[in-house]
Amino acid sequence: MRRSIATVSMSGTLRQKLEAIAAARFDGIELFENDFIAFNGSARELRAMCADLGLGIDLFQPFRDFEGMPDDAFQKSLDRAERKFDLMEALGAPLMLVCSNTSPLALDDAARSAAQLHALAERAAKRNLRIGYEALAWGRFVCLYGQAWKIVEQADHPHLGLILDSFHTLSLQDDPAGIAALPGERIFFLQMADAPLLPMDVLQWARHHRNFPGQGQFDLENFFLQVLLAGYTGPLSLEIFNDQFRETPNRRTAVDAMRSLLLLESQVRARLQGARDAAPAGPAHEAAARTLQRIELFDPPRVPVLDGFAFLEFGVDDDAAEALGTLLAQLGFTRAGRHRTKAVALYRQGGIQLVVNAEPASPARTRFDAQGPSVCAIGLATEEPLQAANRAAALLSARHESPRGAHELQLPAIVVPGGTIVHFVPSAGGAVLDADFVAEPDSTPALDAGLVGIDHMALGLAPDQFDTWILFAKAVLGLERGESLELADPFGLIRSSGVANAARSIRMVLNVSLSQRTRTARQVNATGRTGGGVQHIALGTRDIFATMERLRGNGVRFVRISANHYDDLLARLDLDEALVRRMQSLDILYDRSPAGEFLHAYAEPFADRFFFEVVQRKAYDGYGAVNAPARMAAQEQNAESTKK
């Protein structure tokens, strides 16, 4: 399928936008008029530039306030259109978007609108150009695709067709089911945009908060499906107005854009295949079969089944390796081995494996030099590691190969947004890593603290990385987004959203600071150009009270929680006071849902870069977000008292 994107969707000069779009392997562009007006060159020069980059100019847009106008204004608009037709011929752009009228001069007269659009299409036809009519969600008299289609149908000109935009339909909660009944050859162009569900004026929503498919909350799969069932075979394009995207490096935005279209195509292909294979002979079966024969949709390797976190790897130098090793021993981890050829150590407890990498020539050291001690790699367990890596590569993730010696382990790996490496590890568990590590005879087993697995991890991200990570997690890893929350730090708000697989064997929390003064923002800013990474690691236990007593006995320092918090807990929830006072004595926080309970405690930060959390779940599916303000305030007060 031909893939296109509007130039308004990203940052930079027009040349920079085109280079980014071409690098992401798009076929064409929608040229936004303002981008051309500001371009320091002629239309023919722009046409040659696009051709050199392998891009077609699929659409020129927008042409505003045309149809349904009084006669004198209509004649002036025809003269205006002729000038734009001159420009389109020089550009080699075959199609112009005319959006429904918003002018106060417009008349509520569908017949007049149809006649005027017919006249415009007649002039376009003389130059072998076409006109696409689009219903704006805030159009004065035409805001629904059904209204626009009735006018196009009444105008009855082969050079006039319909342009569909998912945002304009779904933002008004208009039902897209009727699209499937439209003649596909009269749909001239398709624009896709997702968006978060926001209770605000639709015009402001449209101009500032659209995002790519998979990043918002619209049902774009169904919308796209209906368009394909109509028989549409034209370009699949993106038109995104987003303030954040106007600041984000355009190469990353272009990759996100292409990834979103590939994901959308694969999702709808799967739905069509399901309808074809499941339905008995009949209209639904035949429609799905015809659509799959008519158009080629992206078909990547299937979403990997992830079985959990196989390991986390920390990038450190020698001093940080020693300090982190001491903390891990206090947390109950045994130093299980040393790498055969590198300055890398393996620590284990329960089902948790942590790798501490101080090898001078490794990517881990490069990351350490950039941002200090940090998680530089994540191992995800799956039965099909190569397939998982192949899916990631098909969806535009860069592959990664770690330096290795003879006969050393090579795991399929990719680079994720922000630069962290993800290795796909066979689900066999620890035995896989044993191939590269040798036991150290003088290693003394640590006192097991009852930690059994990695429950989840939280990432601190720069604001322009949040949507990128949401899309990556969904498209590449098959994780679904949970509820989005705003959490109160003493110095601002944190936007937080969890992503997890259906089995909940992989859980991640994505945090973005809306202020530059929060701890999250300071940690993200300290990472320099990488723009964030793993902020904290939650380790699961089956008995948090026993675990906390052992860890405190081992010398682990935990963030002290205010006594006022526990008094409030007793006031809010029907809990046994003795239990609450026991939690208070161990700085354990508590939350519950209708289904279960969550108990958790936070260790003091390591090198002010990341920290460990101890958690116990009892049929509870969240992350204890209600306690985040207490934790963040406690961390700041703890840091304040340490300075004194």
N, C-alpha and C positions, 0 to 999 in steps of 0.2 A: 504494500500500500504506500502511496506517495505521502511523505511526511513533511509538514511545513510549520513555520512559526512566525508570529508577528514580531517585527523589529522592536515594537514598544515593550516587549516582554523582558528586556535585559538592559544592562548598563553599558555605557561606553559611547564612543563616536560610532557613526554608521559603519565605517570600515571595520572597526573593532568588533562590532556586533556581527557583521557578516563573516568575519574570520572565525569567530567562536561558533557560529551556527554551522559553518562548513566543517569545522573540526569535529563537531558532534555528529556529522554524517546526515544532516538534513538534506532533503531534495530541493526545497524551495522556501520562499519567504512570503509573508504578507508585508508589503511596504507601507508603513504608517506615514501618512502625509507629512507630519511634522518632522520626521526623520529626514525626508527628502528636502524639505524647505531649508533645513539647517545644513545640508550636505554641501561641501565646497567642491562642486563639480557638476557636470551636466548630466542629463538623463541618459545619454548614450554612454558616457563614461561609467555611470553606475551600472548600466546594463552589461558593459564589458567586464567590469569588476566581478559582478555576480557570475557571469559565464566562466571567468577564469577560476572561480572558486567552486564551480560545479553546481551553482544554485540558479533555479528559475525564480522569476518574480511572478508568483501565482495569483496575487491579488493586490490591487491598489485600494487603500482605504484610509479614512471614510469620506463619503460624499454625503453631506448633511442637509436636512431641511429642504427637501425637494418636492415631495408629492403632497397633494391636497392643498396647494397654495392658490391664492388669488391669481388671476391671469397675468397681471403685470409682474408679480414676483416670479411666477412660473417662467415667463419669457427670459427674465434675467438669469434664472437658474439654468436654462438651456444654453445660454451663452457661456455661463461658467462651466457647464459640462463639456462643451466643445474644447475649451482650453485644457481640461483634464484629459480629454481623449487624445489631444495632441501629445500630451506628456506620456500617456500610457503607450502610445505607438512608439515613441522614442525609447521607452523603458522595455518594451516587449512584454508588457503586462496585459493579459487577455481579459481580465475580469475586474470590475469595479464594485465595491460594496456601497450600497445606498441604505443608510439606516433610517428607520421610521422617524417621522417628523416630531420635533420637540418645540418648534417655533410657536410663539403666541399668535402668529398670523395664520397658522394651519386651520383648515376647515374640516369638520367632521363629515366628510363626504367620500365614501369608499369608491363610488363611481368616478368621481373627479380624480382621486388618487390613481385608480387603475388606468384611466385615460392618459394621465400625465406620465406615468411610468411606461406605458406603451409608446408614447412619443419619444421618450428618452431611449428606449430599447431600439426603436426604429433608427435613430441617429447612430447608436452604437453599432448596429448591424452593418451600416454602410462602411464601417471601418473594420468589420469582422471582430468587434469587441462584444462583450456580454455584460449584463447588469445583474447583480445579485441583491435582492431586497431582504433586509433583516429587521425583525421586530425587536426594538430596544425595550428592555424591561420598564423604562421610564418614558416610553413614547407617549405623546399626548393623546392620540386616539388608537394607535396600533402598538400593543405591547406583547401580544401572544403570537406564537407561530401560526396558529389557526387563522387569526385575523390577517396576517401577512399573506398566507397562502390563498385566501379568498380573493385578495386584491390581485395577486400574481395570476391566479386562474382567470379572473375576469379580464385582466389586461391582455391575456392570450397572445403572447409574442414569444417566438422561439429563442430570442436573445435575452429574455427576462426569466429569471428563476429565483429560487428561495435560498437564502443563506441561513443556516441554523447555528445557534450558539447555545451551548449547554447552560451557561450562566443565566442568560436571559429567561430561559424556560424554567430552570430549577429554582432560581431565586424567588420566583413568583409562585412556586409550588404548582406549576402547570403540569398536567399529566402528559408525558411524552409518548404514551401508547399510540396516540393518533398518528404519529409520524410514520409508522409502518404502513399505513394505508395511502400515503402520498406517492406519486410517481417518482421513482428514484432519479430519473433523468432530468426532472425539474428542480432537484436539489443541486445547486451549483457549487456549494462549498460548505464545509463543516468546521466550526471552531469549537474547541473544547476548553473548559476552565472549571476547576474545582474551587471550593471555598469553604471556610469554616462557617458554621451556622451562627450568625450574629444578628441580634435584634436591633437593626439600624436602617436608616434610609437606604434604599436600594441603589441609588446613584453613588453615594459615598462608599457603600459596600463594594460596588463594581469597580470603582476607580482606585481603590486602595488595598483591597483584601482578597483578590482572586489568587489562586495558586494552581500548581500543576496537578493533574489527575493523580490521586493517591495521597495527596497532602491535605485534603479537606474532608468534608462530610457529605458531599453530594453523591447520589447514586449514578455515577457516570457510566457504569457498565450497562445499565438498562437503557440509558439515553442513547449510547452508541449502538447498542444492539438494535433498537428500533429504527435508527437511521439505516443500518445495513440491511435490515429486513425490507425496507422500502425499495431496495435495489441500488442504493448509492454506491458509486465506485470512485468518487473523486478524492481529493487530498484530505488527510486527517491533520488538522492544524491546531495550533495553540495561540490564544490571544489572552495574555495575562497582564493585568494592571496590578502592580504590587509595589508598595514603597520600599520594602526590604530588597526586592529583586533589583531595584534601580541602584542599590549600593553594593550588591554582591558581585564578586569577580565574575565576569560574563562567561568565562570558560566553564566554571562550575555550574552556573545557571543553565548553560546550553546542554551539558551532560545530564543534569536533572530533568530538563525538558524532554530530551530523547528517551531517557529511562522511563519517564512517566507514560509516554506514548507506547513504548514497547510493552510495559506492564498492562496497560489498558487493552491493547490488541490481544495479548495472551489471555487475559481474563475473559474477554468476549469470545475468543476462539473456543475456549474451554466450555463456555455456556452453549455455544452453537453445537459443538460436538456432543455435549450431553443431551441436548434436545434431539439431535439427529439419531443418536444411538438408543435413547430411552423411549422415544415416542414410537408407537406403532404407525404403520402407514397411514398418513393423513396430512392435513394442512400444516401442522407444526413441524412434523418430520420433514416434509417436502420443502418448506420455507428455509429451515436450517440447512438442509443439504444443498439447496440452490445457492444460498449465501456463501457457503464454504467453497463451492465450485467457482463462484463469481469473483471472489477477491482473496488475495493471499494475506493472511494475518500472521504476525510474529509468533513463533512456536519455540520457546526456549526449553531447556531441560526443566523438569518439574521442580517444584519447591522442595528443598531438602527437609527430611524429618530430623529435627535436632533433638538429641537426647540429653543435653545439658552442657555445662561448662567443663571441658576436659582439663584446662589449666589456665592460669593467668601468668604472664611473664612481666617482670619488672626490669626496667632499664636503670642501672645504677653505676656508680664508680666504686672503687675499692672501699672507701670510707662508708658510703651509703650501704654497700653490701653487708658490711659488718654490723652496722646499726640495725638494718632491716632483719638480718639473721637473728640478732638478739631479740627483737620484738616478736618474730615468728616463733622462736623457742618459748617465749613467755606465753604466747597464744596457744601453745600445746603442739606445735608442728615439730616433727622430727626431720632432721637433715638426712634425706634418704639417699643422696648420692651426689657425685660431682661429674660434670661432663667429661667425656674421654679426652677431649682436645682443647676445651675452652674454659674460661673462667666463669663457669655457670654452675649454679647449685640447684638441687631439687629438694623441695620441702613437701611433706605429706602429713595429712591428718584426716581420718575418715575417708571420704571420697574426694577430698580437696587436694589439688596439686598446684603448688606455687613455684615458679621458676625465677631465680634471681640471677640476672645476667650482667656481669661486669666485664665482659670481653671487650677489650679496647677497640677492635676492628669491626664490631658488630653494629647493625642498625640500632640496637638497643642503646649503645653508647652515644650514637648520634642523637637519639631522642633525649637521652640524659643531658647532653651538652646543650640542647635547645631549651629544656624545661625542668631540669632537675629530676629527682627520683619520680618515676611514673610507670604506669602500666603501658608497656610498649607493644604487647601482643596478647591475643586472646585465643584460646583453643576451644572450638565448638565440636562436640562429639556428634557423629552421624554415621549411619551405616554406609553411606555412599559419598565419601569425601570428594572424589574427583568430579562427580556429578554436581555437587554443591558448588565447587569452584568453577565449573563450566557454566553453570547458570549465572553466577556472579559476573563472569567475563562477558557472557552474552548480553547482560544488562549493564555493560560499560564499566564494571569495576576493573581496576588494574591488577594483574597477577603479580605475585611476589615470590621470589626465590631467595631464601636465606643462604648465606655462605655456609658451606659444609665440607667436611673432609671425606676421605674415602670410606665407604660403607656406613656413612652416617644417615640418620633418618631425614627423609625429605617429605614434608607434608604439603598437600595442595594449600595455597594461601593466596589471599587478596589483600589489597590496601583499602581500608574503609575511610569514609569521610573524616578528615582530621589527621590522617596519617598512621593510625594504629593498624597493626597487622592482625588479620584473622586467619588462623590455621584451621582447616577442617581435619578432624582427627577421627580415625576409626573408633567405633564405639566400644572396642575391646577394653578401654580404660587405661590404667596406669602401665600395663605391660607394654604399651606402645612406646612410651617415653623411656622405659628401661633399656631399650636398645642403645641409647646414647649416653647412659649414665652408669657409673660404677659405684658400688657401695664403699663407704669410707670406714675402715675397721675401727677407727678411734671415735666414731660418731656415737654419742650417747643418746638413746631414745628420750624424747621429751615426755613430760607427763601429759597424756592425752586429756584434753579439756572437754571432750564430748562434741566437738564441732564435726558435722557430718557432710556438709556440702555447701556449694556456693548458691545462696538463695537468689540473689540478684546483685546487680551493680548499677551505680548511678554515674552518669556522664555529665560533666559541666561543659556547656557549649557556648560558643559565641552566638549572638542573636541570628546572624546570617547562616548558621549551620543547622538550626532547628528543623526547618522544612526539609533540608537535604537529608538529615538523618531519618526523619519520619518516612520519607520516600524510600531510602535505602533499606531500612528495616523491613518495610512491607514488601518491596519488590524483590530484593535479593534473599532475605532470610525468611520471608513468609510470616513475619510478626505482625500482629494487629495492634492498633493504637487503642489505649484506654482513655479514661477521662482526663481532660486537661484542667489543671488547677493553678491557682495563684497562691503562693505561700509567702508569709510575712517574715522576712529577715529584719533584724534591727535597723538596717540601712536601705531597705527597699523591698521590692517584690521579686519573687522567683516564679517564673512560669515553668510548670512541671507536667510531664506526661509520661505514662508508662507504656512500654511496648512489650508484648509477650507472645509466645506461641500458644496454641490451643491446649497443649498438655501442661503448660506452665513449667516446663523444664528449663526454659530460657526466659528470664525476665530482665529488662533494663528500664531504667528511669532516665529520661532526658530532661535536664535542667538548664534554663536560660535565665540570666539575671536581667531584669528590666531597669536596673540601676547599676552604675559603675562602682558603687561603694560596698556592695555586699561581698561576703566571703567567696561566694561562687564566682562573681566577676573578678575578684582579685586573683583567684586561682586560675581562671581562664586567661586573664591578661598576662599572667606569669609564664604561660606556655608559649608566648610569642606568636609566630606565624601559624603554628599548628592549630591555635584557636580552641584549645580545650582537650579533654580526655576523661579517663575514669577518675571520678571524684571520690567515690567510696565503694567499698566492697562489703556486702552483707553475707555473713557466714551463718548457716543454719545449725540449730541444735534441737534435740528432742526434749531437753530439760534446761531451760535458761537459768534457773536458780542454781542448779548444781554447776553449770558451766561458769557462771559469773563468780561463784565462790572460788572455784579453782583458778580462774584467770586473775582475780584480785590477789589470791595467794601467791601466784607466780610473778606478781609485780606489774601487771598490766594496769595502766592508768586510764580511767574512764571519765568522760565528761560529767561533771556534777550537775544534777538537775535540782532546780529550786524546790524547797519544801512546799512553797505555795502551790506548785503544780499538783502535788499529791493531795493537798487539802481540796483543791478544785475538783480533782478526780473523784473524790469521795462525794462531793456535792452534786456532780453531774451524773454519776453512774451508781447503780446499786451494787456495790462491791463490798466484800468483807474487809473491815478496817485492818485486821491483822495482815491480810494479803497485801493491801496497799502499802502498809508500813514496811513489809518485807521488800517490796519492790523499791520503796524509797531508799532503804538501806543499801541497795545494790545499784541504784540509779537506773532502774528498769522502767521504761515507758510502756504504756498500755493503750490499746485500742480494740474495739470490737465492732463487728458488723452483725446483721441478722443471722449470718451463717456461722460465724466463729470469732476467734480472738487472735490478737497479735501482740507479742511482747518483744521489746527490743531495747538495746543499749548501745552506746557509741563510745569507742575508744578515742583517746586524744589523737589529733592528727599526727601523721608521720611527716616530718620535714615541711609541714604546712602545705603538703601537696595532695595527700589523700588520707583516708582514715578507714578503719574497719568497724563494722556494725555486727552485733550478735543478735540473731532473730530466732524466734520460735513461732511457727504458724500452727493454728488450730482451725482448719477449714476456713481460712481467711484469705481473700484474694488481693488485697491492696498492699500498701507500703507504709502504713502508719502516718499518712500525710498530716493528720490532725495534730501530730506531735512535732512536726517539723519546726514550727516557730519556737517551741520550747528548746529543741535541740540547737537551733541556730543562735538563739539568745544565750544559751549556756556556753556554746563554743566561744562566742565573743567575750563573755564575762570571764571565762577561763583564760583566754589569751590576755585579757586586761590584767588579771591578777598575776599572771606569770611575769608580765613586764615589770610589775611593782617589785 
